[in-house]
Structures are given as C-alpha cells and as structure tokens.
C-alpha cells in the first residue's frame, strides 16, 4: 500500500507537530481531563501486532496523562466486534479504540458484524504507526529470500501452505496479492488472530506468512522464524538491510497501519488534549526505538491527515479484496 509520506498532508502534519511541541501539556494543573483511567479497546487478541503497539503506547501515555491506561482486548470478526464496542462507548475520552487496517479498512467490507462507517462514525486522534508486513517462513524451509520462496512454492504446486489471521485479514489479502503478483499458489490456512498465525509457522504446521512486522520480529530475533523481506516500497528501509519484496516482485507494496480513534462526539477540549498527548508520546525517542524493534514506524500527524490516509487505504484495499474474491460473512 502507499506509504504515509505519499498519502497524508505532510505540511499540515509538520505544522501540527511544531505547534504542539511549542505548547506543552499541563495536565497536572487545572485540566478537567483525565480524572480516571483510560481504556484502550484493542480489537485484536493479546500478542498480535496491534496489541503489541497499543501496549507500548499505553505504557507511555498513562504517565503523561497521570492516569492508568487499561488494555481491553476485544477480538472477533476481524476486529469488527472491538471497533463496534468502541463506537457505542461514551464519547468522553475514557474509551479509545486502537484501530488498524484490518478492523477499519477490511472489516467493513467483509464482516456483517461491522455496522460502522470508518470515515463517519469516529473522531480521529492520530495515526500511530505504519507496519510493513514481513515475509517470514519456517527456518527449516530451504529458502533465504523472496525469489527462493517463490521458486520453492512453484516447485511444490499447492503443497505449500500460507498462514493467515483469518479470511479477509491483512495477512490473507497481502499473501493473495503476493501470489497473484509473483505467479504462484499456496494452500491458504486461516487461523484466529496474529499470535496463532506466527505460531503455526514456527511449529512447521504452515510454511510462510506475510504478516504485520510486530507480530513476528521477536520470533525472528530468536531464530524461530526466518525473515525474507518486507512489503513496503523498494525505497523504504523500515527493517535496516532487509530487502523489499518489490526488489523481486516489481511494484509490490502492501503495508498495514495502526491508529488511535474515539467514539464520535468528543468534547473539543478532550479531543485536543488527547491529540497533543499522542503527539508527545509518539515523538519520544525510546518509544520510536521500541517501535523499530518490532518493525513499526512511528507516524504521528493531524486528525485530518489520519482520516485522509484511511480514505486512501480503503480504496487500495477494496482492490485487494476483489482480487482475493472474498465475500462478506
């Protein structure tokens, strides 16, 4: 998918960042918000990429706001159940949604449980991170790069297995898009959630997956998964020297994202406080380093920039869904 720098209004984002940096938060003074713990509704299972990033952000946001940030995992229906729970929560700033490309872009197209309009039913706080999908395989496979995986899969027909976090998930759509672009086929093996997906590849139950980086990089680091490539453009270097799939499969690009949203109707003062807090947290060097260790790129910006990015992502994903031939369920 198109990178953040090419899809958001960079000038607006930089203006917002400069203004916020020049006006530090004063939560310890007379601010009316927040006065109690804040809930992060995470529409994904514990251990998933979204959960990992959400907990890193929450651990920084809590001390800044002088309140506890509580993780509330609401997995199901590709994230639709958690997002719906967030949509119907009180619009007071105490229930926030850690949204993703899966729950905000894909789910409304494929899940009947998704009764929300991603562009109209929420208040946008900030895009949090861009996540390259990483192409990883079981270390026992006789492959070391994208070209070798493609050749190996072709030699086995459909005897090779591709894992995904479920039908219509980001890993499913990304994997199908790669197979289509590279001209090979693997048997699709869907699971329920990102942690189960990577576990299946580690165990050898499946062969490979194209999954958001935070779900896999820890296992890559300890040698339980083999990292072959990332899914951002050839010019991007989100994972150091790791090559882009596009260097082998020309034009291939399929990244994911995570963002912070709230139920529609936040009081303006609360919305502004949350936006400024998110910006300050996402500028912290140690958090950015933690993101990088999981293969994520911190991407703060204005609420409007986040909304524009989502609108673009919806159109790109719609094409991928058509390619995969997935029907709503």
DRENNUVEX-724165 format. One record per residue: x, y, z of N, C-alpha, C, O in turn; residue in one letter. Coordinates in steps of 0.1 Angstrom, whole numbers, plus 5000, padded with zeros to 4 digits. Atoms other than C-alpha are relative to their C-alpha. Last residue first. Example, Ala and Ser with C-alpha at 12.3 -4.5 7.8 and 13.67 -1.06 7.14 Angstrom:
# residues 2
499149895000513749895071499250115008499750225009S/500949885000512349555078500950125000501950125007A/
***
This chain:
# residues 329
500550114992480448685060499450055013498949975021X/500449974986481248925032499449885007498749805001X/501449954999482748765001499750035015500349975024X/500650034987486448724994498750065001498550184996X/501350065002487548704958499349975012498449885013X/500150134992491148764967498749934998498649825002X/499050105005491549014938499949875008500049765002X/500550055013488349194948500949894994500549794989X/501150094997489649224983499449944988499049824988X/499450124995492949364971498949905003499049785001X/499550085012491049624950500649875004500549774997X/501250055008489049734980500549924988499849824985X/500450134994492249755000498849954992498749824991X/499050105003493650034978499649865004499749774997X/500150035015490350234980501149904996500749814987X/501250075003490150195018499949974985499549864981X/499850144997493750295022498849924997498949804992X/499150065011493250625005500149855002500149784992X/500850005012490350715029500849944988500249874980X/501050104999492350605059499249994987499049884981X/499350135003495250825049499149895000499249804991X/499650005014492951125046500749874997500549814986X/501250035008491451055080500349994985499849904979X/500350144997494951035096498749964992498749854986X/499050085008495951365079499749855002499849774993X/500450005014492751515093500949924991500549864982X/501250095002493551405128499550004986499149894981X/501349944996496951565125498949904998499049804991X/500549895009500151365125498750055004498250025015X/501049914995502151095142499650104990500450134981X/500549915011503850815122499050105006497850095001X/500849904994506150595144499550104990500450164982X/499549865002507550325121499050105006497950115002X/501049895002506949965131500750134999501850155005X/500349985014509349665127499050114997498550114985X/501150095004509149545163499650024985498649974980X/499650134996512549685173498949904996499249784995X/499050055010511649995154500449865003500549784993X/500750035012508650055176500949934990500549834984X/500850134997510850025207499149964988499049844985X/499050115001513250285191499349865003499649764997X/499750025014510350515185501049884998500849804989X/501250075005509250475221500249974985499949864980X/500050144996512750555233498849924995498949804992X/498950085007513050865211499949855005500149764996X/499050044991509751015223501049904994500649804988X/498749935003507951185194501149955009502349985007X/499450065012505050935196501350074995501950024986X/499650144998504351025232500749954988501849894989X/498849994992504251405225500649865003501849845003X/498849955007501951355196501250005008502349965004X/499650115009499551125215501350054992502249984990X/499450114993499351375243500649904991501749854993X/498749954995498651665220500849905007502049885006X/499249985012495851475202501450045004502449994999X/499550135005494451355235500950014988501949944987X/499150064990494251705249500649874996501849844998X/498749935002492751845217501049945010502249935007X/499350045013490051585217501450064999502349994995X/499550134998489251655254500749944987501849884988X/498849994991489052025248500649865002501849855003X/498849945007486851975217501250005009502349975005X/499949854997484351745236501350054994502349994995X/499249964989484451405218499950155003499850234993X/500649904992481451345195500950045012500350095022X/500349875006482251035176499450095010498550055018X/501449995004483750745196499750144995500250245001X/500949994989487550765197498550004995498350034983X/501349945003490450685174499150015013499549955023X/500849984988494150595177498850094997498850194991X/500449864996495850455147499250015012498649915016X/500750004987497650145135499850145003500650235001X/499949884991498850085099499249975013498449895014X/501149994991499549805074500250125008501250195008X/499749984986501849785044498750015008497650025002X/501250034992501349625010500350015014500649925021X/499949924988503749704981498749985008497650005002X/500850054989504649504950500250095013501350125017X/501249934997505749714921499249955012498250015016X/500049865003508349474908498650065003497650004999X/501350005007508349134925499750154998499250225006X/500150125008512049084934498749994992498749954980X/498750025007513149424946499949874992500749864983X/500049935013509449484954501349994992501350014980X/500650105010509649224982500150064986500349994976X/501449995003511849484999499649894991500349854982X/500449955013515249395013498550014999497749945006X/501050105005516149375050499550054986499050174986X/499650055012519149605055499149904993499349844983X/498550005003517649805082500349954986499850014976X/499450114993514049705088501549994997502049884994X/500550014987511950005078500749905009500649905021X/499150084993514150085048499549995015500250035024X/500150004986511850235022501049905007501349805001X/499249894995513050294986500050005016500850065022X/498650025001511949954974500950105006502050085011X/499449975013508450024987501549965000502149955010X/500049865004507049855017500750024987501249924981X/501049985010506349475020499950154996498950194989X/501249914995509349355039499250044988499650034977X/500149875007511749065030498950085007498150025016X/499650005014512948715040500050144993500950184986X/500449885007512948695077500550014986501750004984X/499049945009513348345091499450124992498450104985X/500549975014511348255121501150054992502050114997X/501150095002512348085154499350024987498549944982X/499850115010515748245153498949904997499149804991X/499450124993515548455185500149874991500349764995X/498849974992515348785166500549875007501749865009X/498950005010512848645140501350025008502349965005X/499750145004510548545168501149994990501849894989X/499550064989510548895182500549864998501549815002X/498649964999510049035147500749945013501949915013X/499050105004506948835140501450045004502249955005X/500450134995503749005154501149904998501149795003X/499950024986505349345152499649875005500149825016X/498750034994506049305115500049985015500749895020X/499449884994502549275102501249985008501249885016X/500749954988502248945084500550135005501750165003X/499749865002503148785051499250085010498050105008X/501049904998503148415061500650144997501750174999X/499649865000505148105054498850095002497650045001X/498749975005505247725057500450155001501650185004X/500149935012502447615079501450044996502350035004X/501350035005502347355106499650064987498950014979X/500050075013506047405108498749954996498649884985X/500150154998505947495145500249924988500449804988X/498950054992507247845139500049855002501049795001X/498850005009504847895110501249955008502149885003X/500250115010501847795131501249994991501649884987X/499850124993502948015160500049884990500849794992X/498550024999503148305136500449885007501449815004X/499450005013499448265127501549975001502049884995X/500150135005498248185162500749984987501249874984X/499150084992499648515175499949854995501049794995X/498649995004498048715147501049905007501949855001X/499249914993494448605153501549994996501949884992X/500749904993492148325145500950095008501250065020X/500150024985493748105119499250115006498650194999X/500449894991493448065081500049965015499649855018X/500350054987495447815061499650115010500650175015X/500349904990495547915024499649935013498649855012X/501250034993497247655002499850105011500750115020X/499850084988500047814982498649985006497750065005X/501150034992499947934946500449925012501249835011X/500050134994502448104923498849985010498150085012X/500450125008502548384898500249875006500749785000X/498850095003504548654916499749884992500649814988X/499049925007501848934915501249914996501949944986X/500449955013499048694922501150074993501350054981X/500150115009500848514950499650044986500149994976X/498750045004501848844965500049884991500749884981X/499449905010498348974964501449964996501749984984X/500650035013497048654980500550104990500850064978X/499550125006499548695008499449964987500249924978X/498649985005498749055014500649884994501249894984X/500049925012495048985015501450024994501650024982X/500750075011495348695039500150084987500650034977X/499150105004497848875062499549924988500249874980X/498949945007495649175063501049904995501449914983X/499149924991492648965073501150064991501250034979X/500249855001489948875048500950085008500950205008X/500449965013489848515058499750155000498950205008X/501450025003491748475090499650054987500350134981X/500749974988495048565106498549984998497750025007X/500549864999496848405077499250015013498949915020X/500949974988499048105070499550144999500050234992X/499949864995500348005036499150025011497950005010X/501149944993500947635029500350155004501450185008X/499549914990503047465002498850075007497750085001X/499650084989501547154985500750095011500850055022X/500749954988499747384961500349925013499649925022X/501449985003502347334934499350065012499750165017X/500950084992505547224951498550014996497749945002X/499650145001508047354926499149905007499149795004X/500450055014506147684924500449854998499649784991X/501550025000506447724962499549954986498749864985X/500350124992510247664961498549974999498149864997X/499650125008510647914932499749875007499249785001X/500950015012508648184950500349874992499549804989X/501350054995510448114983499149984988498449884988X/499950154997513848134965498749955005498349835003X/499950075013512948474949500149855003499549774995X/501350005007511848614982500049914988499149834985X/500549875005514948525001498749984993498249874991X/499349894993516748255021499550144996499950245002X/500149875006514847935012500650115008500650105021X/498749985007515347565020500050134992500350134980X/500249995014512547575046501350034993502150114998X/499650125006513647465081499850004984500449914977X/498650005003513647825093500449874993501549864988X/499450094991509847835089501549994997501849974985X/500250145003509048135068500549925012501349975020X/499250094991508748515071499649864997498549834992X/500050135006507648785046500949915009502149925008X/498850075003507149095067499849864995498949795000X/500250144998504249335065501449934997502149984989X/499850085012505449685069499649865004499849815015X/499450134998503849855098500249934987499249894980X/500150085013503050225098500749875003501849875009X/498950075006502450365133499749944986498549904984X/499050034990500250595154501349944993502449984996X/499350135005497950775131501149985009501950075013X/498850005008496351035153500349874994500049765000X/499049944991493251135172501350014992501850124990X/498750045003490351075147501050075009500950205011X/499149895000486851105159501449954999501849865006X/499049994990484650815148500750145000500650214990X/500550044987481450725129501050025012500749985023X/501149914995481950905096499749985015499250075021X/499749865002485150765079499050105007499350225008X/498749964995485050415092500350154999501150205007X/499349935012481350375087501350055005501350145013X/499549874999480150125114500650054986501049974978X/501249915003477949825113500550144999499650234998X/499549865001480849575111498950104996498750114984X/500049944987479249255122500550145001500350215011X/501449954997478449175086499950065014499050155016X/500650054988482249145081498650075002498550195003X/500250155000483849175047499349945012498949835012X/500250065014484049535035499549865001498849814993X/501249955005483649695070499649954986498549954982X/501350054993486249455083498750064994497849984992X/500550135006488949545057498749965006497849924999X/500150005015489549915063499449874995498549884987X/500749885005488849985100499950004985499050074979X/501349974994489549655117499250124994498050124994X/500950125000492249515094498650045005497650014999X/500550025014493949855086499049885000498149884991X/499050055010494149915123499449994986498250004984X/500550055013492250085152501249954991502349994993X/498850025007493350125188499749934987499749814986X/499950125009490050255200501350004993501750094987X/499449975013489750495229500249874993500349764999X/500050125008487350485259500650034986499950104978X/499550104992487950755285499949864994500449764999X/498550005000487751045261500649885008501849865008X/499549924990484151125268501550005002502150065010X/499049915007482350995238500550105010500350225009X/500349864998480550715257501250084994502350054995X/499649954987481150375241499750155002499650224992X/501249984991479050275211500450045014499550065023X/500949915006481850315186498850035009498450155009X/499549874999484350145208499050114995498950215001X/500149964986482249835212500650145002500050215011X/501449974997481849835174499850035015499050125018X/500349865005485549865170498650045003498350155006X/499449904992486049565192499850144996499550235004X/500650004986483549345175500650115009499850185016X/501349935000484749445140499350015014498750115017X/499949874994488349345146498750085001498650185008X/499049925006488449065121500150145006500550234999X/500549955013485148925134501050104994500650214989X/501150065006486548885169499550074988499650194987X/499850065013489049025194498749944995497849915002X/501350045005488049265222500149944986499750004976X/500050085013491249315242498649954996498049885004X/501250085000490849585269499949934986499449994976X/500350085012494149735278498849925001498749845010X/500350144998494049985307499749944986499049994978X/500650045012495850325306499849855000500849775001X/499750135005496450445341499349984987498150024985X/501150104998496350815348500549864994501449864987X/500150034986498851095351498849925003498149945013X/501349954996498251195315499849985015498750035020X/500249875005501951165307498750065004498650185008X/499349904992502350865329499850144996499850235004X/500549994986499550685311500750105009500150185015X/501149904999500550775276499550025014499250135018X/499449865000503950605278498950105002499150205009X/499049994989502750255289500650145000501150185011X/500749994988499650295266501050025012500750105021X/500549874999501850345236499350035013499650145019X/498849915000503850025241499550155002500150235010X/499550004986500649845250501250095001501550145012X/500949934990498949955218500650005014500550115021X/499849865001501949855197499250085010499650185015X/498649974996501949495210500250154999500850215009X/499950014986498149465208501450045005501550125014X/500749884995498149585172500150005015500350115021X/499249885003500849335162499350125006500050215012X/500149965014499049045180500850134998501250195008X/498950055008500248915213500050034986501050014979X/498749984994496848955230501249944992501049834987X/499650084989494048925205501350045007502150105000X/499150105004492749215185500449915012500349965023X/500850105007490149485186500749874995500449824985X/499150065010492149675213499249894993499049784999X/500750115006489849905233500949954988501150024978X/499650025014492350125252499249884995499549765000X/500050135005490650235284500450004985499850084977X/500550005014491550555302500149854995501149784997X/499350085010491850555340499350014986498150034985X/500050154997490250845359500749924989501049984979X/500150024985490351225361499949865004499749835016X/500950114995491551305326500049995015500950035022X/499950135006490651575318501549965000502350044996X/501150094995489551865339500149864995499449774999X/500750075010492852045335499049915005499249845016X/501449994998493752285363499249924990498049934989X/500549874995497452195366498549995002498049905009X/499950004986498951845363499550135006499550145019X/501050084994497651805328500150015016499149995022X/500049954986499652105316499049925007498149975014X/501250034992500751985282500150055014501250065019X/500050124992503452165264498749985007498050075010X/501049984989502652435238499949875008499049795006X/499849874994505652475214499050025011499150135018X/498850014993505752095207500350145007500950145017X/500150084988502152105198501250005008501250015020X/500949924991502552395173499949925013499949985024X/499349894995505552225156499250085011499750125021X/498950044991503851895153500750125007501050125019X/500650044987500652055139501149965010501049995022X/500549884993502652245113499449965013499750035023X/498949934994504551925104499650135007500250165018X/499450084989501351735099501150075007501250075019X/500949994989499752005078500549935012500449985024X/499949874994502752015056499150035012499650095021X/498849984992502851645052500150145006500550155018X/499649875002499251615041501250045008501050095020X/500549904991498951245041500550144996501450164988X/501550004999499250995013499550105009498350135008X/500649975013502851005000498550015000497950044990X/499549885005504651025033499450044987499450164983X/500649884993502350765048500550134993499750224992X/499449964988503450495022499450135005498850214998X/499249885002501150364995500550055014499750045024X/500849885000500050005000500950125000502150125003X/
***
